[in-house]
Amino acid sequence: MAKKKHRRRSLAGTHLFQDSRTGVYIWRRTDPSSGKRTKRSTRSKNLEVALRKAAQFEEEFDRSRAGLKSFDCWRKELAPLIGGWLEARAEVVAEKTLAQNHMNLVRALDELNLVRAADLDDVPRLHDRLLALGRRTGRSKKNLLRCYQHPLKQFSRWLAGNRRHLDRDPLSSWEPIRTEPTKPDRRVFLPEEVARAFFAVDRLDEHHGQALRLRPTFLAFLIVAPREGALISRDIGDLRLQERRLHLGEGVGKKRRGAGSLDPKTARELASYVGNRSSGPLFLSSMGKRWTAKRVLGRWKQAFSLAIVDELWPEDASQDLGVAYLVSRSLMSGCVRVSKGGNPNLIRPETRERLRTLERRVQTLCEELHDDWRERLLGVDVHAFRKTHSTWAESQGVPRSAIDKQCGWSGPEQGVSMEILRIVAGSKTGRSHYRDLNSRLFDSNQSALAVRNLLDEATAKLISEGRSLLLPFTKDSGAAGTQAG
């Protein structure tokens, strides 16, 4: 029987031709207006597959001739585009922030395996991949949001802005990661915790080489018990040393300002802190400027974290304040960091081995302390100083009315003593029958003095025990008279 011959299919009208060397079908078209020839490989030797690819090429060719963007933009590699994004960001952020943005974006692209623009288009897969990264590395959701999702969304928005690289923003529908509540119920600090945290503030000042002391700011929060905005807005002239009082300004509505009374010891320390300054902010940040609410909270949580690490330090571990600082910083950031940075190619092999050994030690301590550290840090913020002041003073037998006057509280939930005082002082009959407005019941100085005495007792106890890494001297050095601050 004669063998049936297969008739070869004609390629006429398909704009395809077959490469004689490889057998791969090539699509080719010439733009009649410009005469420019476009040639693209279908990467297939199968005619049916090549025809489907050619149909896609025809659609993109027609879009390009009509002046519309083709799908080529989604094949662009992302890494070379980072430089343009940084140039745009340089106009709105500081140089230090720009370097942080660059590091976060490069790390996000690398760890999430995002190579081309098309990789950004599958939002559900990208979201699941990011959450899996958090579970694998132990990063918190807040860290994933700040260091991964935010940089990627900013970068994607810039790529689509003015259609400079993409015809739309692929991450515009990516919802922010739901994080844990950032403001848990505030708790009361124990005297030993505050004394240890104040030592941590001093050690952090030394570690960062800061000449401006930060302890007076947090001491004022504890003794005066003001609202955060009231304290950081104070100027030099608001410190009334003759009256032993810090003027906190006028109240706003129901938010009354407290009496601002200072005990004698705190007043002397604040006078020494101010020194020869005659104008400007009363309390200065480490940068020599007025505090911001975010910076105050950050420095206090950093100090309190170090104090918790110091208190939970294992008895069988060697005493090393430098390692304790690294452990606290790693717990705060969610990842172990022991290197000071620099070019890794210029580090000696023995230095690399030393850093690896240190990293393993910090990792072990972080795993051991993490659960207790996290539980103790819940509810720690600057506003908790007011609750702490009230609790300490009441435990020392200070009348509720004096505490309310110091804190500026009024209302049934905090006690009605301030409201009673207002009624008595504003009434002609009340003034004629009740003249003892200087009574101890309304003496806010008692509240400040009781809190300071409790703090000094806790500080003396901490020094006498001598088991803290944060003490400036040890018992063996003969520094029994070490002063707090």
Secondary structure as UniProt FT lines:
FT   TURN            12..15
FT   STRAND          16..18
FT   TURN            20..22
FT   STRAND          25..30
FT   TURN            32..34
FT   STRAND          37..41
FT   HELIX           47..65
FT   TURN            66..67
FT   HELIX           71..75
FT   HELIX           79..81
FT   HELIX           82..89
FT   TURN            90..92
FT   HELIX           95..111
FT   TURN            112..113
FT   HELIX           117..120
FT   HELIX           123..137
FT   HELIX           141..144
FT   HELIX           145..149
FT   HELIX           150..160
FT   HELIX           161..163
FT   TURN            170..173
FT   HELIX           191..208
FT   HELIX           215..224
FT   HELIX           228..232
FT   HELIX           236..238
FT   STRAND          239..240
FT   TURN            241..244
FT   STRAND          245..246
FT   TURN            253..254
FT   HELIX           264..274
FT   TURN            275..276
FT   TURN            286..287
FT   HELIX           293..312
FT   TURN            315..316
FT   HELIX           321..333
FT   HELIX           344..346
FT   HELIX           349..377
FT   TURN            378..379
FT   TURN            382..383
FT   HELIX           384..395
FT   TURN            396..397
FT   HELIX           400..407
FT   TURN            412..414
FT   HELIX           417..426
FT   HELIX           428..433
FT   TURN            437..438
FT   HELIX           440..442
FT   HELIX           444..465
FT   TURN            469..470
FT   HELIX           475..477
FT   TURN            480..481
//
